[in-house]
Amino acid sequence: MQLIQQARLFFQQGNSDKVYEVDLCEVGPGEYVVNFRYGRRGANLKAGTKTVFPVSLDKAQKEFDKLVKGKNRKGYAELPESKGLPADSAAVEQGEDARIAKVLAYLEAAAEGKYDEKRWKLSRLIWKAGELRLKAAGPFLAAIAPRKDAMFNYALAWALARCAAPQEALPMLRDLSLEKDVRVARIAGEALALLGKDSDRQKLADLALPKMPGSIASAIRNQDATALAAAIKELIFDLKADHNNFLYLIYRSAPAYPFVLPVLLHALQSVPFKPPFFRAIRYILKVAEMRTDLAVEGLLMARLEREKPHFRMPEWGSMWAGGQWIKPKKELAKPDSKLAYSDRTRKYLRARTMRNLDLLATHGQAYTQVARHILLQYTDADNRGDQSETVWSYDYSARRYNTYTKYFPGMGEFLLLFNIIYGNSTRYMPGPKGRRWKCRPPYKPGEPVPTAREESHPKLWDEAPADLVALLAESECLLVHEFAAKAFQANPRRAEFVDVPFLKKLLNQPYSVTNSLALVLAEELYDPANPNLELILALLECQLPAARMRGLEWAETTKKQLLGSANWLARLLLSPFTEVRTWISRMLKSTQVDAKIGEAVLQDSLLRLLAVPTEDAAEETQEWFGQVVDQLQLHFAKHLSRVSASQLEEMASHPWEAMQLLAGQVLLRHLEPNAAVPEAALQALINSEWSAVRGLGVEIFGQLPPAILRERKDIVAGFCISQHAEIRTQSRPIIAKIIADDPEFAAGLMALFLPALWRKEAHPGVHADIMLLLRDTLKDHLSRIPEASIWRLIDSDFRPAHELGDALLRTQVDTEKISFARIVELGSHELLNLRKFVWDYFTNNVPLIKYKAAAALKLMDAKWEDTRTFAIEYFREQFSDEDWTPKLLVGICDSVRVELQAFGQEMITRFFQEEDGEQYLLQLSQHPKTELQLFVTNYLERFASGNSERIIGLSFYFTAVLSKVNKGRVAKERVFTFLHKEAKANEKTAAFVIPLLSRISLTIAIRDKAHCIRILTDLRYQYPHLDSSLTLHTFPTL
């Protein structure tokens, strides 16, 4: 947005002094806007626009001319051409000088008793003199006598202090300090402290001390700043009590006890703007204005911007607070009021702050100093970012809604801040009714920043470069830096304040705008013939890439000087910027560094690295840390042996892997034979959370002399069952080293390891590593393991123990002494090798297996299918007719496993003997399985037909077969046929069959029930005398 034309108008009449400014600006190709600002001279101007949307140049020019002419008709006159000039121009100064002369003339008349108060109330005249700080009014004020009016006396005492009244006023102030009215006495006492002697200040402080809490008074008397800070914190935040406005009393004692003020300033940054503290805060603010205490005044002014009101004052009536209805005005008048800092109070105090600033600017009285202290209170944490708001408006002529977007800059809610740094901005303007500042259309956040100065009163800032220097060096707010950098760069006296310490501060700031300014100033200051290494180093450490590039360019010409300073080398090695570290690394590779300097660089670098905060550090920081450590190892490896034991301990205890690895490498590479290893450092490495570090620690431990290792057997044993795999792995060569020197150590280890194998492992992989240790490192000592322990390994629940047990079983146990039941039991073991051991045993001991056939057959019922398959094939091939007995075969068929039942039937059929048929029939008929019940039907005709007693003995079998539902159809058909045939052939058998079928028919399916009824009907006709549940009926035929 470019300013094309500007008109600045003013209007003065009586007490009225107003200004009106009109701008015609180009916002784009062929697009123009007309904006205006108006208000009281020196105050914050209200802004508006005549063109909501951009128009052509002709229309904009017409609007501009119309507005200016309209104001001219109303009496506004045009100020001299002053685009960008502040309100304190020559015309303003001329008006103010007239006003000051009039005030002084009235006060002189009042001092002589000739003033007519009908013209202007004397108390207001006195207040105005104090407000303007008119030192010329001091003698006149001293000659005015106090009155019975408390407000008059208050104004008089306040004005005497502000105007630096002569010593003749002190007696009057002493009298006023003894007034009954507390407010008058308080302000008069402050005036006396300001104008009086040291004795007066000490007396007022001594009067204040007894009124303070004991802890506060004691700390002040003893001049103990730490105790004072702790006491203030306790009273404010822990006890939440305001004892006789102790904060104000502390401030009152500050002139006599200067150490108090910094402590109080720190407390005022966080004291709540709530009861019971706010009343004291108002007192302090009033007194700070009177004392011209810029630090306190600036801090509290900024906090008024930041702190939200404690409550909203109702328009009328009562309000609900503290669980009851109260009248705010009455409550506020109470000494122990529960209310404080209303929205109205905040609005009033903010407006008064603005007015005071404008007065300071108008009269050139410390405006920039107060503004500096205010600006230093803001930080980037206060910035909530840019915001926007869509506004709807109805266009009655077009009969449609239009929308446009309002944009609000970050921190625009801080009116004081924006009034100071953007008071003359063409892109920002204050919102209506004291609301947050907004972007002046058509400007939007993120667009290019104007090159013109934007702050209020630039002329005053040009006269105060020291305040700009303070802002650039101390502020933590980007907006403040943008303002200060632009203003300082335009300052004609800037060269007076530029030196290397100042540039170092600017280069170290986190703001690119300040860094860029510092680069410009550095290039102006730098003398190639006499290069300043501190300046070069500051450039290399700056976040601005252009500054670092310039620093590297200048550093190329000063290599020799840089290599001569261990401090500078260490700082460059630890630079957070890759290009700087790369440059210094390249230089160190090509240049020999003095041994003493190299050692000093290493020591300095280690101290700096160890001081780096590690808690919640970013990944980038840890990556940088590791790269720096690598550079130290690369360039200063020969100096690492000089690292002390205490440093090694600190390095090994560092929470980051890179530093721990460095400590480990130092110990490993530079450990002399039979030298003592720092115990704490070694333990820290071994217990590290990093795998590589732990492995390194164990490796270092393993290099200790055998005598020392023997003394630490418990530590070595602990390595073997450590939760960390790398420690367990690297413990094996250490154990081999000890055992070579002390073979008995192996027995102790096995006594430790075997129980660990048959218990659940404490950490994953422990069993496997112990297994490897036993089978490899301790293999020559396995014969020490007793047979009971071998079986315990086999019976454990863990595979590594099984594998070791299997190996020991095959080499250390006599199989002939193993019980046959134990052999068969191993067939169900989960380890395949142990099952194969059983298979081999069976294969190699066929006669024994046949001898113990009953026990051997249990192998077919093993848990593992492969063992069952082996057993079935084994018995099928190895057992002949002489080896099988009906008992053995029936036992196989009694198994619950289907494949064994089938094998049993196969063997019975294959090796059937006629004399065994009855036994098979009776024993197999007891089996509930359908397949075996069907198999039994094959033996009914041969071994039960014609034998009533045997048939009756099979009652359970017949009932079981016929009761099955939807199963065993073939077996049922065979049983029905068999029973029908046998009952018809024998009456005794029929007497058994009839009740059996009668009972069965009540529960079986319809199809089987019909079969029963046919058989019972047939038997009824044949044996009518036998009892039957069946009754025959004859039906007549048609």
DAFEN-V36373 format. One record per residue. N is the residue number from 0. SS is DSSP state (H for helix, E for strand, L for the rest). PSI is psi as a letter, one per 20 degrees, with the letter a starting at -180 (NA if undefined). OMEGA is omega in degrees with one decimal (none if undefined). Layout:
N;SS;PSI;OMEGA  N;SS;PSI;OMEGA
//
This chain:
0;L;p;-175.7  1;E;p;179.1  2;E;p;-179.2  3;E;g;-176.5  4;E;q;-179.3  5;E;p;174.7  6;E;p;178.6  7;E;o;-174.3  8;E;q;174.9  9;E;r;-178.6  10;E;p;178.1  11;E;p;176.8  12;E;o;-177.0  13;L;c;178.0  14;L;i;-177.9  15;E;p;178.0  16;E;n;-172.4  17;E;q;175.7  18;E;q;177.9  19;E;p;-177.4  20;E;p;-179.7  21;E;p;179.3  22;E;p;169.7  23;E;o;-172.1  24;E;q;173.4  25;E;p;-177.7  26;E;i;179.7  27;E;r;179.1  28;L;o;178.5  29;L;j;-177.3  30;E;p;-175.3  31;E;q;177.1  32;E;q;176.1  33;E;o;-179.8  34;E;q;178.4  35;E;q;176.2  36;E;q;-178.4  37;E;r;177.5  38;E;a;179.6  39;E;q;-178.4  40;L;p;179.4  41;L;i;-180.0  42;L;r;177.2  43;L;o;-174.2  44;L;q;173.8  45;E;q;-173.8  46;E;q;176.7  47;E;a;179.7  48;E;q;175.5  49;L;i;-178.6  50;L;n;178.7  51;L;h;177.1  52;L;q;-179.1  53;L;q;179.4  54;E;r;178.2  55;L;r;-178.4  56;H;h;-179.6  57;H;g;-179.6  58;H;h;179.8  59;H;g;179.7  60;H;h;178.0  61;H;g;178.9  62;H;g;179.9  63;H;g;-178.3  64;H;g;-179.0  65;H;g;-178.5  66;H;g;-179.4  67;H;g;-179.9  68;H;h;178.5  69;H;h;178.6  70;H;h;177.4  71;H;h;179.2  72;H;h;-179.6  73;L;j;175.3  74;L;j;178.9  75;L;p;177.1  76;E;q;-175.2  77;E;p;174.2  78;L;r;175.1  79;L;q;-178.9  80;L;o;-174.0  81;L;l;179.2  82;L;p;-179.6  83;L;i;179.4  84;L;q;178.6  85;L;r;-177.4  86;L;i;-178.6  87;L;l;178.1  88;L;a;-175.7  89;H;h;-179.0  90;H;g;179.5  91;H;g;-178.6  92;H;h;179.4  93;H;g;178.7  94;H;g;-179.4  95;H;h;178.8  96;H;h;178.0  97;H;g;179.5  98;H;g;179.8  99;H;g;179.6  100;H;h;-179.2  101;H;g;179.1  102;H;g;-179.2  103;H;h;179.1  104;H;g;178.8  105;H;g;-179.9  106;H;h;177.5  107;H;g;177.6  108;H;h;179.5  109;H;h;178.4  110;H;h;179.1  111;L;j;179.3  112;L;j;-175.6  113;L;j;-174.3  114;L;p;177.8  115;L;o;-175.7  116;L;i;175.9  117;L;h;179.9  118;L;g;-179.4  119;L;p;-177.1  120;L;p;-172.9  121;H;h;-179.5  122;H;h;177.7  123;H;h;177.3  124;H;g;178.0  125;H;g;-179.3  126;H;g;179.8  127;H;h;178.3  128;H;g;177.3  129;H;h;179.8  130;H;h;-179.6  131;L;i;-178.5  132;L;l;-178.0  133;L;n;-179.8  134;H;h;178.5  135;H;i;-179.5  136;H;i;-175.2  137;H;g;179.6  138;H;h;-180.0  139;H;g;180.0  140;H;h;-179.4  141;H;h;-178.4  142;L;i;179.9  143;L;p;-177.1  144;L;q;175.8  145;L;r;178.5  146;L;r;176.8  147;L;i;179.6  148;L;o;-176.5  149;H;g;-178.8  150;H;h;177.1  151;H;g;-179.1  152;H;h;178.3  153;H;g;179.9  154;H;h;-178.6  155;H;g;179.5  156;H;g;-179.0  157;H;g;-178.7  158;H;h;177.4  159;H;g;179.6  160;H;g;-177.2  161;H;h;-176.6  162;L;j;178.6  163;L;l;-177.1  164;L;q;-179.1  165;L;r;-175.8  166;H;h;179.6  167;H;i;-178.6  168;H;i;-174.2  169;H;g;178.0  170;H;g;179.1  171;H;h;179.6  172;H;h;177.4  173;H;g;177.9  174;H;g;-179.5  175;H;h;179.9  176;L;i;178.6  177;L;j;-179.8  178;L;q;177.2  179;L;h;179.1  180;L;o;-174.3  181;H;h;-177.1  182;H;g;178.6  183;H;g;-179.4  184;H;g;-178.4  185;H;g;-176.8  186;H;h;177.5  187;H;h;176.8  188;H;g;177.7  189;H;h;177.8  190;H;h;178.6  191;H;g;178.4  192;H;h;-177.8  193;H;g;-173.8  194;H;h;-172.6  195;L;a;-177.7  196;L;r;177.3  197;H;h;179.9  198;H;h;177.5  199;H;g;-179.9  200;H;g;179.6  201;H;h;-179.8  202;H;g;179.6  203;H;h;178.0  204;H;g;179.3  205;H;h;176.6  206;H;h;-178.2  207;H;h;-174.5  208;H;g;-179.1  209;L;h;-179.6  210;L;i;-178.1  211;L;r;170.7  212;L;q;-175.2  213;H;g;-177.9  214;H;h;179.7  215;H;g;-178.0  216;H;g;-179.9  217;H;g;-179.4  218;H;h;-179.7  219;H;g;179.6  220;H;h;-178.8  221;L;i;-178.5  222;L;l;-178.7  223;L;n;-176.4  224;H;h;-179.1  225;H;g;179.4  226;H;h;179.0  227;H;g;178.8  228;H;g;179.9  229;H;g;-179.9  230;H;g;178.4  231;H;g;179.8  232;H;g;-179.4  233;H;g;-177.4  234;H;h;-176.3  235;H;g;-169.5  236;H;h;179.8  237;H;g;-178.8  238;L;h;-179.3  239;L;l;-176.9  240;L;p;175.6  241;L;n;-176.0  242;L;o;178.9  243;L;l;179.2  244;L;l;-172.0  245;H;h;178.9  246;H;g;178.6  247;H;g;-180.0  248;H;h;176.0  249;H;g;179.9  250;H;h;179.7  251;H;h;-179.1  252;H;i;-174.6  253;L;h;179.2  254;L;h;179.5  255;L;h;-178.7  256;L;n;-172.7  257;L;h;-177.3  258;H;i;-175.9  259;H;h;-170.4  260;H;g;178.6  261;H;h;178.7  262;H;g;-179.9  263;H;h;177.8  264;H;g;178.2  265;H;g;-179.8  266;H;h;-177.9  267;H;i;177.9  268;L;h;-174.7  269;L;i;-178.7  270;L;p;-176.1  271;L;q;173.3  272;L;m;-176.4  273;L;r;172.9  274;L;q;6.7  275;L;j;-170.0  276;L;h;-169.9  277;H;h;179.8  278;H;g;177.8  279;H;h;179.0  280;H;h;177.9  281;H;g;176.5  282;H;g;-176.9  283;H;g;179.1  284;H;g;-180.0  285;H;g;-178.9  286;H;h;179.1  287;H;h;176.7  288;H;h;-178.9  289;H;g;-179.4  290;H;i;-169.5  291;L;l;177.0  292;L;n;-170.1  293;H;h;-178.3  294;H;g;179.9  295;H;g;-178.2  296;H;g;-179.7  297;H;g;-179.8  298;H;g;-177.2  299;H;h;176.1  300;H;g;179.9  301;H;h;179.0  302;H;h;174.9  303;H;h;176.6  304;H;h;-171.2  305;H;h;-173.1  306;L;p;176.5  307;L;q;-179.4  308;L;q;177.3  309;L;h;176.1  310;E;r;177.0  311;L;p;179.6  312;L;p;179.6  313;L;q;-180.0  314;L;h;179.6  315;L;r;173.7  316;L;b;-173.2  317;L;r;176.7  318;E;q;-179.3  319;E;p;-179.9  320;E;p;177.7  321;L;k;177.8  322;L;j;179.4  323;E;r;176.5  324;E;p;-179.5  325;E;q;174.0  326;L;o;-171.8  327;H;g;-176.0  328;H;g;178.0  329;H;g;-179.0  330;H;g;-179.3  331;H;h;-179.2  332;H;i;-178.1  333;L;q;177.8  334;L;h;-178.8  335;L;l;-176.1  336;L;q;176.5  337;L;i;-180.0  338;L;q;175.8  339;L;q;172.2  340;L;m;176.9  341;E;r;177.1  342;H;h;178.7  343;H;g;177.7  344;H;g;179.4  345;H;g;-179.8  346;H;g;179.9  347;H;g;-177.1  348;H;h;177.5  349;H;g;179.0  350;H;g;179.4  351;H;h;176.8  352;H;g;177.3  353;H;g;-177.8  354;H;g;179.1  355;H;g;178.0  356;H;g;179.0  357;H;h;177.8  358;H;g;178.1  359;H;g;-179.5  360;H;h;-178.0  361;H;h;-175.9  362;H;j;175.7  363;L;k;-175.0  364;L;n;171.6  365;L;k;180.0  366;H;g;-175.6  367;H;h;178.8  368;H;g;178.0  369;H;g;179.7  370;H;h;178.7  371;H;g;-179.5  372;H;h;177.2  373;H;g;-176.3  374;H;h;-178.9  375;L;i;-179.9  376;L;i;-177.1  377;L;q;177.6  378;E;r;178.5  379;H;h;177.7  380;H;h;178.5  381;H;i;-174.4  382;L;o;178.7  383;L;j;177.1  384;L;r;177.8  385;L;q;-179.6  386;E;r;178.9  387;E;r;-178.3  388;E;p;179.3  389;E;p;-176.5  390;E;p;178.4  391;E;q;173.9  392;E;q;-177.0  393;E;p;177.7  394;E;o;-175.5  395;L;h;-179.1  396;L;h;179.6  397;L;i;-179.6  398;L;l;177.6  399;E;r;176.5  400;E;p;173.1  401;E;q;177.3  402;E;q;170.3  403;E;q;-173.6  404;E;p;172.4  405;E;p;178.9  406;E;p;-177.8  407;E;p;-179.1  408;L;q;174.3  409;L;p;-178.9  410;L;j;178.6  411;L;i;178.3  412;L;i;177.6  413;L;n;-172.4  414;H;g;-178.0  415;H;g;178.9  416;H;g;-176.2  417;H;h;178.3  418;H;h;-179.3  419;H;g;-170.5  420;H;i;-179.9  421;L;k;-177.4  422;L;h;179.0  423;L;k;-175.6  424;L;q;173.9  425;L;i;-179.9  426;L;i;178.9  427;E;q;175.3  428;E;q;-178.5  429;L;q;176.4  430;L;r;-179.4  431;H;q;174.1  432;H;l;174.4  433;H;j;177.6  434;L;a;-174.4  435;L;q;179.0  436;L;q;-179.7  437;E;r;178.6  438;E;p;178.0  439;L;p;-178.4  440;L;q;5.9  441;L;j;-177.3  442;L;q;176.5  443;L;q;177.9  444;L;p;179.9  445;L;i;177.6  446;L;r;-177.0  447;L;q;179.9  448;L;p;179.0  449;L;q;177.7  450;L;h;-178.3  451;L;q;175.5  452;L;q;-175.6  453;L;i;-173.4  454;L;q;171.9  455;L;q;174.5  456;L;l;179.9  457;H;h;-179.9  458;H;g;179.0  459;H;h;178.4  460;H;h;177.5  461;H;h;180.0  462;L;i;-176.3  463;L;m;179.7  464;H;h;-180.0  465;H;h;178.1  466;H;h;175.6  467;H;h;177.6  468;H;g;179.9  469;H;h;179.4  470;H;g;-179.7  471;H;h;-176.6  472;H;h;-169.2  473;H;h;-173.2  474;L;q;176.5  475;E;k;-177.5  476;L;p;-177.7  477;H;g;-178.0  478;H;h;178.5  479;H;g;179.1  480;H;h;178.5  481;H;g;177.7  482;H;g;-173.9  483;H;h;-179.7  484;H;g;179.8  485;H;g;-178.6  486;H;h;-178.6  487;H;h;179.7  488;H;h;179.7  489;L;i;-175.0  490;L;p;-178.4  491;L;i;-177.2  492;L;j;-172.2  493;H;h;-177.4  494;H;h;-179.8  495;H;h;-172.4  496;H;i;-175.9  497;L;o;171.1  498;L;r;-175.1  499;H;g;177.8  500;H;h;179.2  501;H;g;179.0  502;H;h;177.9  503;H;h;177.3  504;H;g;-178.6  505;H;g;179.8  506;H;h;-179.2  507;L;i;179.6  508;L;q;-178.3  509;L;k;-175.9  510;L;p;-177.0  511;H;h;180.0  512;H;h;178.0  513;H;h;177.3  514;H;h;179.6  515;H;g;176.0  516;H;g;-179.5  517;H;h;179.0  518;H;g;177.6  519;H;g;-178.8  520;H;h;179.5  521;H;g;179.5  522;H;h;176.0  523;H;h;-175.0  524;H;h;-170.1  525;L;p;178.6  526;L;o;-178.1  527;H;h;-179.8  528;H;h;-179.7  529;H;m;-173.6  530;L;q;178.2  531;L;o;-176.1  532;H;h;178.9  533;H;h;178.4  534;H;g;178.2  535;H;g;180.0  536;H;h;178.0  537;H;h;176.8  538;H;g;179.8  539;H;h;-179.6  540;L;j;-177.9  541;L;q;179.9  542;L;i;-177.4  543;L;o;-178.0  544;H;g;-179.2  545;H;h;178.3  546;H;g;179.8  547;H;h;178.1  548;H;g;177.0  549;H;g;179.0  550;H;g;177.9  551;H;h;177.9  552;H;g;179.1  553;H;h;-178.4  554;H;h;179.6  555;H;h;-178.2  556;H;i;-176.0  557;H;k;-176.2  558;H;g;-176.0  559;H;g;180.0  560;H;h;179.7  561;H;g;-179.2  562;H;i;179.9  563;L;j;-179.1  564;L;o;178.4  565;H;h;-179.6  566;H;g;-178.7  567;H;g;179.2  568;H;g;179.6  569;H;g;-179.8  570;H;h;179.1  571;H;h;177.4  572;H;h;-178.2  573;L;j;-179.8  574;L;p;177.1  575;L;i;-174.4  576;L;p;-173.3  577;H;g;-175.7  578;H;h;178.6  579;H;g;179.0  580;H;h;178.2  581;H;g;-179.7  582;H;g;-178.0  583;H;h;177.7  584;H;g;177.7  585;H;h;180.0  586;H;g;-179.2  587;H;h;178.4  588;H;h;-174.7  589;H;i;-174.8  590;L;p;177.5  591;L;p;179.5  592;L;p;177.3  593;L;q;-174.5  594;H;g;-179.3  595;H;g;179.1  596;H;g;178.3  597;H;g;178.1  598;H;g;179.1  599;H;h;177.6  600;H;g;179.6  601;H;g;-178.8  602;H;g;179.8  603;H;g;-178.7  604;H;g;179.0  605;H;g;178.6  606;H;g;-180.0  607;H;g;180.0  608;H;g;-179.0  609;H;i;179.7  610;L;i;-179.2  611;L;p;177.5  612;L;p;-177.1  613;L;i;-177.1  614;L;p;178.8  615;L;k;179.8  616;L;q;-179.2  617;L;r;178.5  618;H;h;179.6  619;H;h;179.2  620;H;g;-179.8  621;H;h;177.5  622;H;g;176.3  623;H;g;-178.6  624;H;g;-179.2  625;H;h;178.9  626;H;h;178.8  627;H;g;177.9  628;H;g;177.6  629;H;h;178.5  630;H;h;178.1  631;H;g;178.2  632;H;h;-177.5  633;H;g;-171.1  634;H;i;-173.6  635;H;k;-177.0  636;H;h;-176.3  637;H;i;180.0  638;H;i;-176.5  639;H;h;-179.5  640;H;i;-177.9  641;H;j;179.5  642;L;p;-176.1  643;L;r;179.9  644;H;h;179.6  645;H;h;177.0  646;H;g;178.4  647;H;g;178.1  648;H;g;179.6  649;H;h;179.0  650;H;g;-178.4  651;H;h;-179.8  652;L;i;-179.4  653;L;q;-175.4  654;L;i;-176.5  655;L;q;-173.3  656;H;g;-174.8  657;H;g;-179.0  658;H;h;178.3  659;H;g;177.8  660;H;h;177.3  661;H;g;177.5  662;H;g;178.7  663;H;g;179.2  664;H;h;177.3  665;H;g;-179.7  666;H;g;-174.5  667;H;g;-175.2  668;H;h;-171.4  669;H;j;179.0  670;L;o;-179.4  671;L;q;179.5  672;L;p;178.4  673;L;j;178.1  674;L;q;178.8  675;L;p;178.2  676;L;p;176.9  677;L;o;-172.9  678;H;g;-176.1  679;H;g;179.8  680;H;g;-179.4  681;H;g;178.8  682;H;h;179.2  683;H;h;178.6  684;H;g;-177.9  685;H;h;-178.2  686;L;j;-177.8  687;L;q;175.7  688;L;i;-176.4  689;L;p;-175.1  690;H;g;-177.4  691;H;h;-179.7  692;H;g;179.5  693;H;g;178.8  694;H;g;177.8  695;H;g;179.2  696;H;g;179.0  697;H;h;178.0  698;H;g;177.7  699;H;g;178.8  700;H;h;-178.4  701;H;i;179.3  702;L;i;176.3  703;L;q;178.6  704;L;q;-179.1  705;H;h;-178.7  706;H;g;179.2  707;H;h;179.4  708;H;h;178.7  709;H;h;179.5  710;H;i;-176.3  711;L;k;-178.5  712;H;h;-179.1  713;H;h;177.5  714;H;g;179.6  715;H;g;178.6  716;H;h;177.5  717;H;h;176.4  718;H;h;-173.7  719;H;h;-179.5  720;L;k;179.1  721;L;q;177.4  722;L;i;-176.1  723;L;p;-175.2  724;H;h;-176.4  725;H;h;177.5  726;H;g;179.1  727;H;g;-178.8  728;H;g;-175.3  729;H;i;177.2  730;H;h;-174.5  731;H;g;177.5  732;H;h;177.2  733;H;g;179.7  734;H;g;178.1  735;H;h;179.6  736;H;g;-179.1  737;H;g;-176.6  738;H;h;177.4  739;H;h;180.0  740;H;h;-176.4  741;L;n;-176.3  742;L;h;-178.3  743;L;i;178.5  744;H;h;-178.7  745;H;g;-178.6  746;H;g;178.7  747;H;h;178.8  748;H;g;-179.5  749;H;h;176.4  750;H;h;178.4  751;H;h;-170.4  752;H;h;-176.0  753;H;g;176.5  754;H;h;178.7  755;H;h;-179.3  756;H;h;-178.5  757;H;j;169.8  758;L;r;177.9  759;L;p;-176.9  760;L;p;-178.6  761;L;h;-178.1  762;L;q;-179.5  763;L;p;176.4  764;L;i;-178.4  765;H;g;-179.2  766;H;g;-178.0  767;H;g;-179.6  768;H;h;175.9  769;H;h;178.6  770;H;g;178.9  771;H;h;-180.0  772;H;g;-178.3  773;H;g;-174.8  774;H;h;-178.1  775;H;f;-174.3  776;H;h;-175.8  777;L;k;-174.2  778;H;h;-179.7  779;H;i;-177.4  780;H;j;-178.2  781;H;h;-179.6  782;H;i;178.7  783;H;i;-175.0  784;L;p;-179.6  785;L;q;-177.5  786;H;h;-180.0  787;H;h;179.3  788;H;h;178.2  789;H;g;179.5  790;H;h;177.5  791;H;h;175.0  792;H;g;-179.4  793;H;h;-176.1  794;H;i;-179.2  795;L;r;-177.1  796;L;j;-169.9  797;L;p;-171.2  798;H;g;179.5  799;H;h;177.2  800;H;h;178.4  801;H;g;-177.6  802;H;g;176.9  803;H;g;178.3  804;H;g;178.1  805;H;g;-179.6  806;H;g;-179.2  807;H;h;179.1  808;H;g;-176.6  809;H;h;-174.1  810;H;h;-170.7  811;H;i;-177.8  812;L;p;177.1  813;L;o;-175.6  814;H;h;-179.6  815;H;i;-179.4  816;H;i;178.5  817;L;p;179.6  818;L;q;-178.1  819;H;h;178.5  820;H;h;179.7  821;H;h;179.0  822;H;g;-179.5  823;H;h;179.9  824;H;h;178.7  825;H;i;177.4  826;L;i;177.8  827;L;j;-178.8  828;L;q;-176.6  829;L;i;178.5  830;L;p;-176.6  831;H;h;-178.6  832;H;h;178.0  833;H;h;176.8  834;H;h;177.2  835;H;h;175.8  836;H;g;179.1  837;H;g;-178.9  838;H;g;179.1  839;H;h;179.4  840;H;g;179.4  841;H;g;-177.1  842;H;h;-175.8  843;H;i;-176.1  844;L;l;-177.2  845;H;g;179.6  846;H;g;-179.9  847;H;h;-179.5  848;H;g;179.1  849;H;h;178.9  850;H;h;-179.5  851;L;l;-172.6  852;H;g;-176.9  853;H;g;178.8  854;H;h;-177.8  855;H;h;-178.7  856;H;i;178.6  857;H;h;178.7  858;H;h;-179.9  859;H;i;-179.9  860;H;k;-179.5  861;L;r;-178.2  862;L;h;-173.8  863;L;p;-176.4  864;H;h;-178.5  865;H;h;176.8  866;H;g;178.9  867;H;g;179.2  868;H;g;178.0  869;H;g;-175.8  870;H;g;-179.4  871;H;g;179.7  872;H;h;-179.8  873;H;g;-178.0  874;H;h;177.4  875;H;h;-175.8  876;H;h;-172.2  877;H;h;-176.3  878;L;p;180.0  879;L;a;-178.1  880;L;h;-177.5  881;L;h;-174.7  882;L;i;-176.7  883;L;q;172.8  884;L;q;178.0  885;H;h;-178.6  886;H;g;180.0  887;H;g;-176.8  888;H;g;177.4  889;H;h;177.8  890;H;h;178.1  891;H;g;-179.1  892;H;h;179.8  893;L;i;179.9  894;L;q;177.4  895;L;i;-178.5  896;L;p;-175.6  897;H;g;-176.8  898;H;h;177.4  899;H;h;176.0  900;H;g;179.5  901;H;h;178.7  902;H;g;178.7  903;H;g;178.0  904;H;h;179.2  905;H;g;-177.7  906;H;h;178.5  907;H;g;-179.1  908;H;h;-176.3  909;H;h;-174.9  910;L;k;-175.7  911;L;p;174.5  912;L;p;-174.6  913;H;h;-176.9  914;H;i;179.2  915;H;i;-173.2  916;H;g;-178.5  917;H;h;-179.9  918;H;g;177.8  919;H;g;-178.0  920;H;g;-175.1  921;H;g;-175.9  922;H;g;-178.5  923;H;h;-179.3  924;L;i;180.0  925;L;i;-175.5  926;L;p;-176.8  927;L;i;-174.7  928;L;p;-177.8  929;H;h;-177.2  930;H;g;179.7  931;H;h;176.0  932;H;h;176.3  933;H;g;179.6  934;H;h;-178.8  935;H;h;-179.2  936;H;h;179.1  937;H;i;-175.0  938;H;i;-177.3  939;H;g;-175.6  940;H;g;-174.4  941;H;h;-170.5  942;H;j;177.7  943;L;i;-177.8  944;L;p;178.3  945;L;j;-178.0  946;L;n;-175.6  947;H;g;-177.4  948;H;g;-179.4  949;H;h;179.3  950;H;g;178.8  951;H;h;178.6  952;H;i;179.4  953;L;k;-177.0  954;H;g;-178.8  955;H;g;-179.1  956;H;g;-178.2  957;H;g;179.7  958;H;g;-178.8  959;H;g;-178.2  960;H;g;-174.0  961;H;i;-178.0  962;H;i;-178.2  963;L;q;-178.5  964;L;p;177.8  965;L;k;177.2  966;L;q;172.3  967;L;l;-177.3  968;H;g;-178.1  969;H;g;179.1  970;H;h;179.2  971;H;g;-178.9  972;H;g;-179.8  973;H;g;-179.0  974;H;g;177.9  975;H;g;-178.6  976;H;g;-179.0  977;H;g;-178.1  978;H;h;178.6  979;H;g;-178.5  980;H;g;-176.2  981;H;h;179.5  982;H;h;178.6  983;H;h;-177.0  984;H;h;-173.2  985;L;p;-177.2  986;H;h;179.1  987;H;h;177.1  988;H;h;179.3  989;H;h;179.7  990;H;h;176.2  991;H;g;-173.6  992;H;g;-175.1  993;H;g;178.3  994;H;h;178.8  995;H;g;-178.4  996;H;h;178.5  997;H;g;-179.3  998;H;g;-178.3  999;H;h;-173.7  1000;H;i;-178.6  1001;L;i;-171.9  1002;L;i;-173.0  1003;L;r;-177.4  1004;L;r;-174.0  1005;H;g;-178.4  1006;H;g;179.4  1007;H;h;177.8  1008;H;h;178.1  1009;H;h;177.8  1010;H;g;178.8  1011;H;g;-176.7  1012;H;h;178.3  1013;H;g;-179.7  1014;H;g;-179.1  1015;H;h;179.1  1016;H;g;-179.4  1017;H;g;-179.3  1018;H;h;178.7  1019;H;g;177.7  1020;H;h;-176.5  1021;H;h;-178.3  1022;L;m;-176.4  1023;L;i;-176.4  1024;L;i;179.3  1025;L;p;179.7  1026;L;p;179.3  1027;L;q;177.8  1028;L;i;-177.2  1029;L;p;177.2  1030;L;p;-177.7  1031;L;p;176.5  1032;L;q;177.4  1033;L;p;-178.8  1034;L;p;178.9  1035;L;q;178.7  1036;L;q;179.8  1037;L;NA;none
//
